[in-house]
Amino acid sequence: MLGRQVLPVANLPDTFDGVPMDGMQYLFTVRRDARLLPHTTRVVNPYEIPDPPLPEASAMQGVGAVGEDRRSDVLPSEEWRETFLRRFKNFRKNSVQPTIHVHIPNSSAKLMPDRKERELWWAFLAGRPESEWNPPKKTKQPKPSRWQQRTQKKQQTSMGGPQEDISLPYDVSELYGTDVAPDTGTSLPHMFPSPPAGQSNQSGIEAGGAYPPLQREAIDPPTNVAPLIENSVELPLASSAREPTPALLQHIDHRYALHLLMYFGHWINVRTEEGRLPYTDITDAHGRWMFSLLSRVDDWISGDETSMLRTLGRGCMELIVERRKYPVAKELPPKLPMIDETSCWMVITAIIGIWGQTDLWMDAEGLLSKVEPPPI
């Protein structure tokens, strides 16, 4: 810590307080005093500003009472934010650390769709069967070689002549037993209902005249269709939504999580633009997925990734506005519960608190202050 000794140093007791008589005693006092000095120092901050004095309580009581009450109704309290962020940080640490005694399946079955399959991920999160979110891949036909292409062309050229003389099975002359086919410019009598007796059709041919009708077997319509429809069981359109289990989250890293969060931002944008349509519902399970995916995102992210998270946070604000404008009727609960305000605030608070986007609180306050709070 004090450097390598090169010059001779006097061997004196630490209690020596006399005047150094030579250079060796002087070096001893220098090294002794250097041991007592702190190893870290702080430079005086030239831009340090003293804390401004706090205003009196009586002066602020009449000025900001209305604004603070309105802000407390629109945004979550400071105590709730601090408690949530502390617990969310602990959840992130626990979710990324390895654990023991966890059963890892040995099956090679696919657990979830590919990262770039947005529509398949929507079906997967909705709880659809594997046949919908994991369809079989189309097999590519092998491209023929040049030798095979030349062989096919030679076969087509050699078979081109005889094919012109081959009689087709649906030749009109064979059907009617005549050598001359009827004029194709006129309407065929068997394509339309026959006119009444004594009348002629548009082509001027008497009904039951030159061309006898074709012999066709009458096909009786099935008589048991109605019982099948009446006794059929209606298949459910959607089953229970899939949850973000640890078995699934362990296969999702930082980039994968951001890609899926981008999908959620797109789906929320479609919800706000298309209106309250059934196929655009953002459910409570979607909120749990967003919460879990945010725990997989690293602390340091790029500018594009920050912009994507900000878009997701603003989308959750729009969902809060929609829920306050159109509250869900309690007497008619939906099949899949819609995302609530608490889930939206958890996503917004995580984005603001973990990645330092504090200006979004002002955006949320300005957006939600225009909407009346829900009745208690």
N, C-alpha and C positions, 0 to 999 in steps of 0.2 A: 504493500500500500504506500510506503514512504520512499520507494526507490531502492536501488541496489547500492550498497555501501562501497565507495571507492576510496575516499580519504579516511585517514585514521580518526577515530572518535575516542574521546577520553572516557574512562570507566569511572563514573562518579555516581553517588547515590541519587535517587529521585528527589530527595529532599534538599539537594544542593540549591542554594539561593545566593551564592556569592557572585562577584564580578568575574567573568571569564578572563583568564590570564594569557591564554594562547588560543590558537585556532582549533585545537582538539576539544577544549572545553566549550568553545563557542558552538561547534557543531553538535555537541551533546545537548546544550540548551535548546538549539533549534529543533532537533529531532524530538526532544521531550515535549516541547510546546506543540509540535505538529500532531502528536498523538492525541492531544486534548481537543483539537479543533474538530468541528462537525464535517462529515464527508459530503454533505449535500447542503447547498445554500439556495436561497430564493432571492431573485433579483426584484427590486422594487418595480412595481407596475406603474409606468408613467401615465397610463390612461385609467387608472383606478378612480372610480367615482363613488363618493360616499352614498350610502343608502338614503333616499329621500325620506323626510319625516312622514309618518303616517298621519292621514287626516283625522280630524276629530270625529268621534262617532256621531255627535249631534249634527255635524254638517252633512255627513253621508246618509243620515237616516231619512231625510226628506227628498234627496236628489235621486239616489239609485235604488230606492226601495222597489219601485215599479219594475225597473229593468231587471233587477236581480230575481224578482218573483217570476217574471216572464221567462228568464233564462233557465231558472230551475225547473220550470214546467216543460221546457223544450228539450234540454240536454240532460244527460245523467249527472248525478252529483259527483263532486270531486272525490268523496270517500269511496263511492262505488267504482270509479275509474281506477283509483290506486289499488284497491283490493283485487279487482279483476286482473290488472296487469301483473301484480305480484303472483297470483295463482297461475296465470297463463304462462309466465316465464318458468315457473316450476314444472308446469305440464310439458313445456317444450324440452326441458332438460331430461325429464323422465321418459319421454316418448322416443328420444333418439339414442339413449344409452342402451347397450346390449343387456339382455336378461337371460337367465338360465331357466331350465325346466320348461321350455316352450316346445310344444310339438310342432315340428316342421313337416308338412306333408311331403311324401316322396312321389306323389303322382305328378305326371307331366301335363295334367289338364290345365287349360288356360283359366286363370283366375279373373281376369278383367280384360276389357278391350285394349287395343293398341292406343298409343298416346294421340295419334293424329285422327282417330275416328270419333269425331264430335257427336254425330247422330247415334252411333252405337253406345257411346258413353251415356247419353240421355236415356236410352232404353235400359242400360245396365243399372243406372241409379234408380229408375222407376220400378225395378224389380221384375223386369220382363224375363222370360225364359232364355236359356243360353242359345237356343236356336235363332233368336232375334239379334242378340248382341255379339254372337260369334258365328256368323253364317259361314258355310263352307266356301273356301276360296275356289275361284274358277281356274280350271286347268288350262294352261296355254297349249295351243296346238303347235307341234314342232314345225318350224319353217322348212318347207321342202328345199332340197339342194338343187343346184343348177341342173344336175343330171336328171333328177326326178321331174323338174319343170319341163325339160326338153322331151322326156318320154311322154308326159301327159299331153303336150302339144302335138306330138306325132300321132298319138292315139286318137285325139280329137280330129285331126286332119284326115286320118285313114277312115274314120267312122262317119265322116261328114256326108259322103255320097250315098251309101245305102240307107241312111236314115231318112232321106227324102222320099223313098219309095215305100217305106213301111207304113201300113195302114193303121191308123189310130183306133183304139177300141171304142172311142166315143164318136166314130164317123157317123154322120147323119144317115148316109145311104144304107149302112148296116142296120141302123135302128128301125128304119121304116121299110126296108126291103125293096127299095127302089134304086135306080141308077142315078137319079138326079136329086140333088139335095134341095130343100125348099129355100126360097129367097130369104136371105138374112135381113133384108130391109124391112120385112113385114113382121108383125108381132106374132110370136108362136102361140098357138091356141092352148098349149098346156101350161104356159106361164101365168095365165090369167083365168078367171072363171069363165066357163063356156056360156055363150049368150043363150037366151031362150029359144025354143023351137020356132022355126020360121024366120028367125032373124039372122043376120050375118054380122060377123065381127068387122073390125076396121080393115082387115086385109081383103074383104069381099069373099071369104070362104065360108060355106054353109057349115053349121055345127054338125059334127058327125060326118064330115065329107071326106076329102081326099086322104087325110092323115089320121089313122086310127090312134086312139089314146094309148099311151104306154101302160104296160102292165106293172103296176106298183102294189106292193103289199101295204095295207093300211096298218099303221102303228097306233095301237090304242094308248091313250095317255095314261100314265100311272094314276091309280086311284088311291094309293096309300101315301100321298104326299102330305095331306093335311094332318093325319095323325102323327107323322114324324115331326112336323113343325110344332104341333101343339105339345107333344111330349118331350121336345128337345130341351136340354138344360142350357141356359145362357152362360157362356163362358165369361169370366171376369176380364174386364179390360186391363186391369192392373192389379198386381199383387202387392204384398208389403214391400216397402222400399228397402233397398240395401243400405246397411249401416257401415260406417268407416271403421271396421274392425282392425286390430293390430296385425292380423294375418294379411290384410290388404295393404295397410299403410307401410309395412316393412319393405314392400316392393316399389314404393314411391319415394324418389329423392327430390332434391331441390328443384331441378329443372322440370321434372314430371309434375310436381305440385303447382308450379307457376303456370304450366300449360293448362292444367285442369282449372285453375282459378281464372284463367283467361276465358275458358268456356263458360264459367258461371257468370262472368261479366257480360258475355254475349247473350246468354239466356235471359238475364235480368233486363238487358237492353231491349230484347225482343218483347219481353213482358210489358214493359212500359210503353213501347211503340204500338204493338198490336192490340193493346187493350186487355181486358180481363177475360181472355179466352181459356178454355179448359186445358188445351195442350201446352199452355205456357205457364202453368202454375209453378211457383217456387215454394216447395214444401218445407216442413220443419226438418226433414231429413237432409235436404240440401243445405240448410244452415249448419247442421252438424258436420257435413262434409267440408264446407268452407272453413269452419273452425279447426278441424283436424288438419286440413291441407296447409293452413297458415302456420301450424306448428312445425311443418317440414321445410319451411323457407328459411334460408340463412339470414344472419344479421346484416351482412353486407350484400346489397343488390345493386344492379346497374340502373341507369336512368330510365331505360325502357321498361324494366321490371317495376320500378317505382311508379311510373305512369300507369301501368296496368293495374297495380294495386289501388291507386287512387281512383281509377275508373270503377273498380269493384266497390270501393267504399261509397262513392257517389250513387252507384246503383242501389246499394242497401238503403241509402237515404230516400231514394225514390220509392222503395218498397214501404218504408215507414209512412211516407206521405199517402201512398195508396191505401194502406191499412187504416189510416185515420180518416180518410175521405169515405171509404167503403168498408166499414167494420163488418166482420163475419158474424152472421146471425148465430147466436148460441143455441137456439132451438132447432136449427138445421145444420148440424155439424157435417162437414164434407168427409168424403171417404179417406182422403189423405190430408192431415192437418196442414194448414198453410203456415208459412214462416211467421213468427211473431216478432214484436219490436225488440224483445230482449235478445233474440238471436242476431238481429241486425245490428244492435248496438255492440254486441260482443265482437262482431267482425270489424266494425268501424273503429272501436277502441283499440283493437289489436293492431290495425294498420297504422293508426295515429301514434300509439304509444311505443311500439317496437321499432318502427322505421321512421319516426320523427316527423310525421306529416301533421303538425299541430294546426296548420292553417285550415284543415278540413273541419275543425270545430266551428270556425266562423261560417263556412259554407253550410254546415248543418243547421246552425242557428238561423241564418238568413233564409234557408229553404223551409224549415219547419215553423218559423214564426208566422208564416203566411197561412198556416193551416191551424184550425181550431183544435185544441187538444181533445182526445176522446173523453166522453162522459164517464165519470167514475161510477 
